[in-house]
Every structure is written in C-alpha cells, then in structure tokens.
Amino acid sequence: MITGDPGRLQHIFENLFRNAIEHGGTDVTIRVGQIDTHGIYVEDTGSGIPEDAREAVFDAGHTSTSGGTGFGLTIVKRIAEAHGWEVKIVEGIDGGARFEFTGVDIDQ
C-alpha cells in the first residue's frame, strides 16, 4: 500500500492514464508496478516522449495536443513533490513513456 493522500494520488493516476490514452490511442496498454522498495512506475505502450522534451512536459501550459490545457503533467509533478517524491520520465520497455516515482512510502 502506498502512503499518501488518496484523492491526490488518484489524481496522479487519472492524469497519467488520460495522457496515455490521448497520446497512445484507445488500444494503449498501461502498466503500474513497483521499483525496489521505495518506488513505483506508470508506463504505457504509446509513442513515448523524446528525451529532449521530458523536462518540458512538466512545465505549466506545455501541450502537444490540440485543445490540451498543458496542466496534467504539471499537476502530477506537483502532487508527487508535495508527497516528498521525485518523478522522472524514461523510455518504457515497449518504447512508450515511463514515469518513475522514487522516495515513495510503501507499506510491505
């Protein structure tokens, strides 16, 4: 079990799932898992995020879709940081985006 504010943690997952579908389509696969003893990841099978854009996607107003607000990933990062976590984006095992959260309190 992850220790944190349930409503805010739900918001993280909702934003990441919505983002994966908006960029990867309705047939995208999303995986959630644990990294070691203090980390989790959310990864999708979409097209991924280019390495040189991975920090910029957390900036308020950054969007690559028509009609997007550019706040979804900003909110993800702010909630993670409010919980004392770090978040980074890497390439997923299938080439999609993988969001890794470290410093997470996980009850074993």
Buried (B, 14 or more C-beta within 10 A) or exposed (E): EBEBEEEBBEBBEEBBBEBBBBBBEEEBEBBEEEEEEEBBBBBBBBEBBEEEEBEEBBEEEBBEEEEBEBBBBBBBBBBBEEBEBEBEBBBBEBEBBBBBBBEBEBEE
